[in-house]
């Protein structure tokens, strides 16, 4: 059994859904799932992964879908939501963008439409489906410790620059807290803390400023995701420096940097598991049932948490084998030798 199969088994074993009762959406008679994605910039997963996975699961169960992308525009997010609700939604699956989903959630619930907060928490949502976000952060922190150990650097004396995601994203704090808990326990103290962002280009600029501020004396970088890491690595490359860098999403660029030894690891979050969990909740609601989950957020929101997996160079082939990345995309000329070395084909 592969690591992915073990992860899938563990993830679904952790999802307990009891189905009882009747929802307001059934009374409205709607069979449409309305889904709003946040953008196409923070991660390629939204359009290439989540959209087709959600659409396939819901339409395969006999329900309609209306899936739109706000393209990073909060005003557009609100407009899309209004248009969707005017046509009728039996359930809404929302990925928040800079708080835009909060007001949408309020309006949806006032109209009797249940809301599933997808990947990012939303105040007032009926359900939250995501990966175990503090575990994601803990794995990122562990990858930094692994990288320092490989270089023979004592964590207590390591000069680590800390980065984090956009503070308007509720997940960013959970990622950061999970990473800091692991790093602090090992004696790591940040030599510089950058402002939070999911904008890769901005992360690169912030890191260049941080690099200058510490006079290039850096032993590792806590990067919140692969997009930020890629831009940080560009600055490191420019300065002919290689240090442990964390990340998440198992993006093509992230997997390439892992294979090349420029990024210690990436946290793999198989979108199919998250999309399946959200779809199962949505289908139950569309059928007039009332699901419950085995975990809750601090505010009491039912929380379906899917287990993430840490991927180093030896595990990249597992991501490809699972169909969540393409060897053709990863193994460009600059990465071909590393692909051969680690059996990526």
N, C-alpha and C positions, 0 to 999 in steps of 0.2 A: 504493500500500500504506500503511495507517494505521500509526501508531506502535505500536498494540497488536499488529497483525499482525507487525511487525518484532520486537517483544519476544517474541511467542510463538515465532517462527521461531528467534530467538537462544537462547531458553530451551531449546527441545527439541534444538537442535543441540548444546547443552552437556551433555545427558543421554546418557551412553553406557552402555547396559546389555547385558552379555553374559550369555547364559543357558545354564548347564550344570549337571550334577549332579542330586542328589536330596536333598530336605529331610526332616526328621523329621516335619513336619506331614503329608506325604503318607502316611507309615507309619501315622500316627494316623487317616488317612482323613477328616479334617475339611475341610469346604468353607466354613466360616464365618469371616468377617473380623470380629473384635471391636475396636470403636473406642471410646475414651473421650475425650470433649471436656472441657475444664477448667472452664468457667463460661459465664455469659451476660452478664457484667459488663465484663470487661476489653476486650472487643470484640464487636460484634454479628455479626462474621463467622462465628463458630463454628456458630451455629444457622441463620442465613439463607444462609450461603455454603458452608462446608465440609461440613456434614452432608448436604445434598442432592447436592452434587457427588460426594462419596465414595460415597454410597449408589447413585447412578445409575451410576457407572462400574463398581462391583463387581457389582451385581445385573445390569447389562447384559451382563456377561461370564459370567453364569450362577452366581454365588456368592451365598451368604446373607450378610447383615450383621446385626450387633447393635451399634447405636450408642446410647450413653448419655452423659449430661452429669453431671459431678460437682458442678455448681452451686457451685463454689468451696469445697468441703468435702473436706479430705484423707481424713477417715474414710470418707466416702461413696465416694470414689475407690477406696479399698481394698476396700470391700464390693462395689462394682460389679464390680471385677476378679475377685474370688473367685467371684461368681455366674456370670460369663462363662466362666471357666475350668472350672467344674464342669459346664457345659453342653457345653463343647468349643469350642476355637478353633484354626483352622488357622494364623492369623497375628493379631497384635495391632498396631493402629495407635494409639499413645498420644500425647496432648498433655500434657506434664507440668504439674502444678500444685503449686508449692511443694515439689518433691522427692517428691511422692507416687508418681510413676511409677517411681522407682528400685527400690523393693522389689517392685513389681508386675513389673518387668522381670526381676528375679532369679528370682521364682517361675515366671514364664512360661518362661524359658530352662531352668530345672530340669525343667520339664514338656515340654521339647522344642518349645516354641512360639516361632517367630521374632518379634522385636519391631522395628517401625519407629517410631523417634522422629519425630513429626510436628511441624514448625514450631519446636519447642524441643528442644535436645539432652537426652539422658538417658544417664547413665553406664551402660555395659554393653549398650546397644541394639545390634542387629545392623546397622541402617541409620539414617541421618538424612536426612530430606527437609525442606528449608526454602528460603527465599530466601537469596541471598548476603547474610548479615546485616551484615557489615562494609561492604558496598556500600550497604545500606540506611542505615546510620549516616553514611556518607560523603555520601550525597545529602542527608540532613538537615542536616549541617554546611554543605554547599554552599548550601543554601537560605537559611541564616542569612547567609552571605557575600553572596549575591545581594541579600538584603533590605537589608543594611548599605550595599552599593554603590548601591542605588537611592536611599537616603537621603543619600548622600554622606558616610558615616561611615567613618573609617579603622579597619579591623579591629584594628590594634595599640592603639588608644585606646578601643575600644568596651567598654562595660560590659555584659557578657553573663551572665545567670543560667543556670546549667546544671542541667537536670533529667535524670533517667534512670529506666529501668524497674526493676521489682522485682529486687533482686540474687539472689533465689532462682530467677529465670528465667535459664537459661544464655544466652539470646539477648541479654538486656539489656546484658551486658558487651560483646558484639560490636557491638551498635548504638552504644553509648557510645564504644568504642574507635575505631570508624570515623569517628564525628563529630568526636571530639577530635583525631584525626590531621589532618583537613582544617582544622579551626579553628586548631590550634596552628601548622600550617605557614604560616597567614596572619597569625600574630602575635597571635591572640586568647587572652586569659587570662580565666578566669572571675572575675567580681566576687563571686559567691556560688554555692555548690554545694548543691543541695537533696538530701534523702534520696531514695532510689529507691523508686518505687511504680508500680503499674499502676492503682491506685484513683484514679479521676478526682476525686472529691470531696476525697480526702486531698491530691492534687496541688494542688488549688485552695487548700487551707488552708496547705500548705507554701509555695506561691508568695506568698500574702498575707503570711506571716511574712518571707519573703525580701525582698519589696517594701518592707516597713516597715524591715527591717534596712539596706537600701541607700538609704533615704529617697526612694524613688521614682525614683532615678537609674539607669535601666536602658535600654539601647539595643536589646536583643534577648533572646529566651528560647529556649534549646535545650530543646524539649519532646520526649519520646521517642515519643509517639503522639498521634493526633487526640483521643482521650478526655481525656488530660491537657491537651492544648492548649486544648480547649474550656473547661475549668474555669479554666485560667490566663487565657484571654481574657476570661472573665466578670469576673475581678478587674481586668484592664486596663481593661475597659469602665467598670467602676465608678469607676475613677480617671481616666476620660476620656483614656486613653493608648493609642496604637497603635504597636506596634513589631514587627519581624520575629519570627515564631514558627514553629518547625518542627513536623513531625508525620509520621505514617505511618498507613496502612490505607485511605486514600481512603474514609472513612466518610461518611455523609450530612452530619453536622455538620462534619466536616473539609472536605469539598468546599464547603459553604456558606461557611465562614469563609475559604476560599481565594478564592472569588468575591467576597466582601465586602472583601477586602484586609486581613483581620484575621489571617490565617495565610498566610505567604509561599508555601508549597507543602505538598503531602502526598506521601509515597512510596506509590505504587500497587503493590500486590502482588496481582496477579490470582489469587484463590484457586483458580480453575479449573486453572491451570498446576500449582500445588502439589498439588492433589487428584489430578490426572491422573498426576503423577509418582509419588505414593505408591500410587495404585491399581495402576499398572503393576508396581511392585515387589511389592505384595501378591498380585496375580494370578499373577505368576511363581512366588512362593513356594507359593501354593495349588496350583499345577500341579506342584509338586515340583522346580522349578528353583532355581538358586542365582544370583541377580543380583549383578553388581558395578557400582560407580559410578566415575566418572572423577575424583572428588575424595575426600579424606579429612579428617576432623577431626584435631586434634593428637594425640588418643588412638588414631588409626588407624581410627576408625569410617568406613565408606563413606558419602560425603556427596553427595547429589544437590542441587545449588544452582541455584535458579531466579533469573533476572534481574529485579530490580525496576525501576520507571520513576518518574521525578520528574514530578509533576503540578502545574503552576501554573494560573492562571485560564484560560489559552488551551487547556489540555489537558483540562479537566473534561468537555467534550463528548465526548472520546474514551472516557472511562470510561463515560459514559452509552451511547454507541454500542456499546460492547462488551457491554452488558447487565449490568454490575456495579454500576450505580446507576440510580436512576429520576429522570427530570426532574421528575415529579410530586412526588416527595418532596423533592427539592432546591429546586425553584423555588417556595417559599412566598412569601407576600406581601412579606416583608422582603427576599427575594432575587430577586424577579421581574425587577427592572430589571437586575441584574447578569447574570442568565441571558440576557436579551435581548442585552446588550452582548457577551457571550462566546459567543453562539450555542448555548446549551444548550437543547435542546427535545426 
